Amino acid sequence: MGIYLAYFARFIQARLSYKWDLIAELVATLVVTVTGLLFIVLLLDGETITNLRGWTREEILFIYGYSLLPTALFNVIGPNLYQFGDKYVIQGQYDRVLLRPLNGTLQVLFESFNLESVANFAVGLAVVSYASLQLGLSFGFLDLVWLLVSSISGAVILLSVFVILASASFHFEDRLGIAPPFYNLIMFGRYPLPIFNHLVQFILTWVVPFAFAAFYPATHFIGRSEFRVLCYASPLMAVASATVAAACWRWGESRYSSTGN
């Protein structure tokens, strides 16, 4: 753990050597996130559309803000997964990783970070706070614990899915990456799951379990008892996803044959 923290400290030191570049990217990330949020506010801010299939504006805002928390944590630590096939497999940089007596997956994750996503986390907290006031919610100690646990669990679920996708690069050359289409699926997890058809609901629950990253745990706060069975399953899904991801990575790593001829 000390070595991985040293990885992070080295990255921070290098990143802060260009402070204005970091500030500019933080602002840009903040603008993009707020723009997506404004779409929901403007869509439901009128007399024509006041809810989506029984979900009110405030409930949708709460789930949207809630989803930003695990997504921000995932984005901070996961940028290397997007370029893993090109950078590490095709260019042969995974050779360097294998020469070190450390876990290969964690080395890849801790070699680069996306600090700009901290802005998303701040926006998520602000939106959750605002929506909670509008819904008349009050957070006790156990509620705050669940917010922390479910956010971390959601980040682990997202990270596990993209580790599985990155491990596919061990089996075939994937310069462009298969991650972008799946990254777009995260957007579906920012809305109430019942507004989608049953096929999408099944995919987001049992195939690519992004619904456990935000929607299901968020129902703990907004009192949707029909989801009580799955509401508290996020930690279990995180463990299951991480186990599958570790197995997929080990299998792919065993087939890695470096680059060249």
Secondary structure per residue as TSV (DSSP state, phi and psi in degrees):
chain	resnum	aa	ss	phi	psi
A	1	M	-	360.0	-36.2
A	2	G	H	-61.9	-38.1
A	3	I	H	-67.4	-41.3
A	4	Y	H	-66.4	-36.0
A	5	L	H	-65.5	-33.5
A	6	A	H	-67.1	-36.7
A	7	Y	H	-55.3	-49.1
A	8	F	H	-64.7	-42.2
A	9	A	H	-63.2	-40.0
A	10	R	H	-62.8	-42.4
A	11	F	H	-65.0	-43.3
A	12	I	H	-60.2	-43.3
A	13	Q	H	-61.5	-43.4
A	14	A	H	-68.6	-38.5
A	15	R	H	-68.1	-37.8
A	16	L	G	-76.4	-7.5
A	17	S	G	-71.2	-14.1
A	18	Y	G	-125.8	71.4
A	19	K	H	-61.5	-43.7
A	20	W	H	-69.3	-30.7
A	21	D	H	-64.3	-42.8
A	22	L	H	-63.7	-43.1
A	23	I	H	-63.2	-41.9
A	24	A	H	-62.1	-41.3
A	25	E	H	-71.1	-34.0
A	26	L	H	-61.5	-44.5
A	27	V	H	-64.6	-42.6
A	28	A	H	-62.7	-43.1
A	29	T	H	-63.2	-40.1
A	30	L	H	-63.2	-42.9
A	31	V	H	-63.4	-44.2
A	32	V	H	-62.5	-43.4
A	33	T	H	-65.8	-45.2
A	34	V	H	-65.3	-34.7
A	35	T	H	-62.1	-43.8
A	36	G	H	-63.3	-36.6
A	37	L	H	-67.9	-39.6
A	38	L	H	-62.6	-30.4
A	39	F	H	-58.6	-44.8
A	40	I	H	-67.2	-43.4
A	41	V	H	-60.9	-45.7
A	42	L	H	-71.3	-35.0
A	43	L	H	-63.7	-40.1
A	44	L	S	-102.9	7.9
A	45	D	S	-96.8	67.3
A	46	G	S	-171.8	177.2
A	47	E	S	-85.7	-19.4
A	48	T	S	-73.5	-48.5
A	49	I	-	-119.6	106.0
A	50	T	S	-108.6	-13.7
A	51	N	E	-158.6	165.8
A	52	L	E	-118.6	106.1
A	53	R	T	49.8	45.0
A	54	G	T	90.6	0.0
A	55	W	E	-102.1	122.9
A	56	T	E	-76.8	167.3
A	57	R	H	-57.2	-44.2
A	58	E	H	-67.3	-38.1
A	59	E	H	-65.9	-41.2
A	60	I	H	-64.5	-42.2
A	61	L	H	-61.9	-39.7
A	62	F	H	-62.4	-47.3
A	63	I	H	-65.0	-39.4
A	64	Y	H	-62.4	-47.9
A	65	G	H	-63.8	-39.9
A	66	Y	H	-60.0	-39.7
A	67	S	H	-67.6	-25.7
A	68	L	H	-68.6	-24.2
A	69	L	H	-68.3	-57.5
A	70	P	H	-67.2	-32.8
A	71	T	H	-65.1	-39.7
A	72	A	H	-64.9	-43.6
A	73	L	H	-61.5	-41.9
A	74	F	H	-64.0	-44.3
A	75	N	H	-66.0	-29.0
A	76	V	H	-63.3	-40.2
A	77	I	H	-104.0	-8.5
A	78	G	-	-105.0	9.5
A	79	P	H	-62.9	-31.1
A	80	N	H	-67.9	-20.3
A	81	L	H	-69.0	-28.4
A	82	Y	H	-68.9	-32.9
A	83	Q	T	-111.3	18.3
A	84	F	H	-61.4	-45.9
A	85	G	I	-59.2	-44.8
A	86	D	I	-75.9	-50.7
A	87	K	I	-73.8	-43.5
A	88	Y	I	-97.8	-37.0
A	89	V	I	-91.2	-56.2
A	90	I	I	-66.8	-41.6
A	91	Q	S	-83.2	-5.6
A	92	G	-	77.9	15.1
A	93	Q	T	-72.9	-12.0
A	94	Y	H	-70.4	-17.4
A	95	D	H	-57.2	-45.1
A	96	R	H	-60.8	-39.1
A	97	V	H	-64.1	-43.3
A	98	L	H	-69.9	-20.3
A	99	L	T	-75.7	-10.6
A	100	R	S	-102.1	141.6
A	101	P	S	-80.7	54.3
A	102	L	S	-134.7	160.5
A	103	N	-	-60.2	126.6
A	104	G	H	-63.6	-41.7
A	105	T	H	-61.3	-46.5
A	106	L	H	-67.5	-34.3
A	107	Q	H	-61.1	-45.0
A	108	V	H	-61.4	-43.7
A	109	L	H	-66.7	-37.5
A	110	F	H	-91.6	4.3
A	111	E	T	-84.6	-14.4
A	112	S	-	-154.2	147.0
A	113	F	-	-136.1	157.5
A	114	N	-	-114.1	83.5
A	115	L	G	-65.9	-21.1
A	116	E	G	-63.3	-23.5
A	117	S	G	-70.0	-10.4
A	118	V	H	-58.2	-32.1
A	119	A	H	-62.1	-38.4
A	120	N	H	-63.5	-38.6
A	121	F	H	-63.3	-41.8
A	122	A	H	-63.9	-41.8
A	123	V	H	-64.1	-40.7
A	124	G	H	-59.9	-45.5
A	125	L	H	-62.1	-40.6
A	126	A	H	-64.8	-42.2
A	127	V	H	-68.6	-42.4
A	128	V	H	-61.1	-41.8
A	129	S	H	-63.9	-45.3
A	130	Y	H	-63.6	-48.4
A	131	A	H	-64.6	-34.6
A	132	S	H	-63.7	-40.9
A	133	L	H	-63.6	-41.6
A	134	Q	H	-67.2	-32.1
A	135	L	H	-88.1	-6.6
A	136	G	T	72.0	31.7
A	137	L	-	-87.4	147.1
A	138	S	-	-126.6	137.8
A	139	F	-	-103.3	118.4
A	140	G	-	-89.1	-176.2
A	141	F	H	-61.9	-45.3
A	142	L	H	-66.5	-31.8
A	143	D	H	-64.9	-42.0
A	144	L	H	-66.1	-37.4
A	145	V	H	-62.8	-43.4
A	146	W	H	-65.7	-37.2
A	147	L	H	-60.2	-43.6
A	148	L	H	-68.1	-48.6
A	149	V	H	-63.3	-44.9
A	150	S	H	-69.7	-33.2
A	151	S	H	-66.3	-44.4
A	152	I	H	-65.8	-42.0
A	153	S	H	-61.9	-42.3
A	154	G	H	-62.1	-41.0
A	155	A	H	-63.8	-38.8
A	156	V	H	-65.1	-40.3
A	157	I	H	-61.3	-48.8
A	158	L	H	-60.7	-45.4
A	159	L	H	-62.2	-41.4
A	160	S	H	-63.3	-42.6
A	161	V	H	-59.7	-43.3
A	162	F	H	-79.3	-22.3
A	163	V	H	-67.1	-41.5
A	164	I	H	-60.7	-44.4
A	165	L	H	-65.2	-41.3
A	166	A	H	-65.0	-35.6
A	167	S	H	-65.8	-20.0
A	168	A	G	-64.5	-22.9
A	169	S	G	-67.0	-20.0
A	170	F	G	-67.8	-25.2
A	171	H	T	-94.4	-26.1
A	172	F	S	-153.8	149.3
A	173	E	-	-67.3	124.0
A	174	D	-	-135.0	78.4
A	175	R	S	-68.3	-41.1
A	176	L	S	-79.7	-31.1
A	177	G	-	92.1	144.2
A	178	I	S	-99.5	3.7
A	179	A	H	-71.0	-39.3
A	180	P	H	-52.5	-45.0
A	181	P	H	-61.0	-37.2
A	182	F	H	-72.4	-33.3
A	183	Y	H	-62.2	-36.4
A	184	N	H	-65.0	-26.4
A	185	L	H	-65.6	-24.0
A	186	I	G	-58.7	-32.6
A	187	M	G	-59.9	-34.3
A	188	F	G	-65.0	-30.7
A	189	G	G	-74.7	-2.7
A	190	R	G	-91.6	3.1
A	191	Y	S	-126.0	161.4
A	192	P	-	-57.6	128.4
A	193	L	G	-60.0	-37.2
A	194	P	G	-65.9	-10.4
A	195	I	G	-76.6	-10.7
A	196	F	S	-98.5	164.1
A	197	N	-	-71.3	169.9
A	198	H	H	-64.9	-31.7
A	199	L	H	-64.9	-45.8
A	200	V	H	-64.0	-40.6
A	201	Q	H	-60.3	-42.0
A	202	F	H	-64.9	-43.8
A	203	I	I	-63.0	-45.6
A	204	L	I	-74.0	-12.2
A	205	T	I	-99.2	-45.2
A	206	W	I	-117.8	-15.2
A	207	V	I	-101.8	-61.0
A	208	V	S	-117.0	90.8
A	209	P	-	-75.0	52.1
A	210	F	G	-70.1	-20.7
A	211	A	G	-64.6	-25.5
A	212	F	G	-79.2	-9.7
A	213	A	T	-79.0	-26.3
A	214	A	T	-147.4	-52.3
A	215	F	H	-61.1	-56.4
A	216	Y	H	-60.9	-49.0
A	217	P	H	-65.2	-27.6
A	218	A	H	-68.3	-26.2
A	219	T	H	-66.7	-15.0
A	220	H	H	-60.0	-35.3
A	221	F	H	-88.1	-33.3
A	222	I	H	-95.8	8.0
A	223	G	T	69.4	39.7
A	224	R	-	-96.4	91.3
A	225	S	G	-66.7	-20.6
A	226	E	G	-67.4	-14.0
A	227	F	G	-109.1	15.7
A	228	R	H	-62.2	-32.2
A	229	V	H	-64.0	-42.8
A	230	L	H	-94.1	-9.9
A	231	C	H	-57.9	-43.1
A	232	Y	T	-100.9	17.7
A	233	A	-	-90.3	-1.1
A	234	S	H	-57.5	-46.0
A	235	P	H	-60.9	-39.5
A	236	L	H	-65.4	-41.7
A	237	M	H	-65.5	-34.8
A	238	A	H	-63.9	-44.1
A	239	V	H	-63.5	-45.2
A	240	A	H	-63.1	-43.6
A	241	S	H	-64.7	-42.9
A	242	A	H	-65.1	-36.5
A	243	T	H	-65.0	-45.3
A	244	V	H	-64.1	-42.0
A	245	A	H	-62.2	-43.3
A	246	A	H	-63.0	-40.5
A	247	A	H	-65.9	-42.8
A	248	C	H	-63.5	-39.6
A	249	W	H	-66.7	-44.4
A	250	R	H	-62.4	-40.0
A	251	W	H	-65.0	-45.5
A	252	G	H	-64.9	-41.6
A	253	E	H	-61.8	-34.2
A	254	S	H	-68.8	-18.3
A	255	R	T	-99.7	-0.2
A	256	Y	-	-70.3	129.6
A	257	S	-	-124.7	20.1
A	258	S	-	64.7	-171.6
A	259	T	S	-111.8	179.5
A	260	G	-	93.5	-163.5
A	261	N	-	-131.7	360.0
